[in-house]
Amino acid sequence: PGGDFEGLLLDTLAVVATSTNPTLDRVGTAIRRSGADGLIIAVLGAIDLDEVDGFARMRRGTTTGIAFLLDTATWLHLSEPMQAQERVKYEHIVGQLRHRGWRVIPVSAGDPLPALWPQVGRGGQDLDLAEAVSDDAGQDQAPSDPGSAPALAGGRP
């Protein structure tokens, strides 16, 4: 049974096309029209509170919403005061999404992707930002060869 699902998923993903729409407005409309509950997985870059409001409404009913939220400031070389200011904004956005029922996985520059996936199963309100940061620091994880796992690094998201 697992192989059938994986095959179907891969077949579906193979024909997915990119959109020229620069906003998520149409996506939200399509999700609301479908009336189906399910799973939404999003990878989000820099978003503001207005965008959070619109985005958060996409998750309805028993739909599970998972957002990998990029801490875009970690890709930039900012002064300490600017880093602190951006961190406050980021934490507020994380809090707003979680308050609206989303599971939020914080993602910083250099985070190894395999370490992020297990956080998805922890539950939305149970995963707090401090726990995610301590996990990223390598606590409770075996040391790994930096070349063995992909990491988010480099240019701006």
Secondary structure as UniProt FT lines:
FT   HELIX           2..14
FT   HELIX           25..34
FT   STRAND          39..44
FT   HELIX           49..56
FT   TURN            57..58
FT   TURN            61..62
FT   STRAND          64..70
FT   HELIX           72..75
FT   HELIX           80..99
FT   TURN            100..101
FT   STRAND          102..107
FT   TURN            109..110
FT   HELIX           113..120
FT   TURN            121..122
FT   TURN            124..126
FT   HELIX           129..136
FT   TURN            137..140
FT   TURN            146..148
//
